[in-house]
C-alpha cells in the first residue's frame, strides 16, 4: 500500500501499560501520535463509542482509511496487528 503507517496511542499519565506500548513502538522505530485522556472524560467517551471501552491503552494502527484497534493489554496483540497492516 502507498499510504504511510499511522499509529495512535490513547493513553493517560501514570499508566504503566501505556508507557510499555510507547517504549515498544520507540524500540521498533515506529512513529506514533498520542491522545492523552488524563482529565478528559470526553476522550474516554469517544473510546466507548468507537470500541466499547473506557480504559487505556487503546492503539489504532492503519493505513489510509483502514484502521484496526488494539484494546487488549499486551505487546503480542499489537504485534499481530502490525504484521497484518505492514
C-alpha positions in Angstrom: 0.0 0.0 0.0 1.2 3.5 -0.7 -0.2 5.1 2.4 2.1 5.6 5.4 1.6 3.6 8.5 -0.3 5.6 11.2 -0.3 4.6 14.9 -2.3 6.4 17.6 -1.9 5.5 21.2 -4.7 6.6 23.5 -3.1 6.8 27.0 -3.1 8.6 30.3 -0.4 9.9 32.6 0.9 7.3 35.1 -0.3 4.3 33.1 2.4 1.6 33.2 0.9 -0.3 30.2 0.7 2.9 28.2 4.4 3.5 28.7 5.2 -0.1 27.8 3.4 0.4 24.5 5.2 3.7 23.7 8.6 2.1 24.6 7.9 -0.8 22.3 7.0 1.5 19.4 10.1 3.6 20.0 12.3 0.4 20.0 10.7 -0.7 16.8 11.2 2.9 15.3 7.5 3.2 14.7 6.2 6.8 14.9 3.0 7.3 16.8 0.7 10.1 17.9 -0.6 10.2 21.5 -4.1 11.1 22.6 -3.9 11.8 26.4 -7.2 11.0 28.1 -5.9 12.3 31.5 -8.6 14.7 32.9 -10.5 14.4 29.6 -13.6 12.3 30.1 -14.9 13.4 26.7 -12.0 11.5 25.1 -12.9 8.4 27.1 -16.4 8.9 25.7 -15.0 8.6 22.2 -13.3 5.3 23.1 -16.6 4.0 24.5 -18.5 4.9 21.4 -15.8 3.6 19.0 -14.7 0.4 20.8 -17.0 -0.1 23.8 -14.2 0.5 26.3 -13.1 3.4 28.6 -9.7 2.0 29.6 -6.3 2.7 28.1 -4.1 1.9 26.3 -6.0 1.7 23.1 -3.9 1.6 20.0 -5.2 2.4 16.5 -3.0 1.1 13.7 -3.7 1.6 10.0 -3.0 3.0 6.5 -5.2 5.4 4.6 -8.8 4.9 5.8 -8.4 1.3 7.1 -7.6 1.0 10.8 -7.5 -1.8 13.3 -7.7 -1.2 17.0 -6.0 -3.0 19.9 -7.9 -2.8 23.1 -6.3 -5.8 24.8 -3.3 -5.2 27.1 -0.1 -6.8 25.9 2.5 -6.3 23.2 1.6 -9.6 21.4 -1.7 -8.1 20.4 0.0 -5.0 18.9 2.5 -7.2 17.1 -0.3 -9.2 15.4 -2.0 -6.1 14.1 1.3 -4.6 12.9 2.1 -7.8 11.0 -1.2 -7.6 9.2 -1.0 -3.9 8.4 2.7 -3.6 7.4 
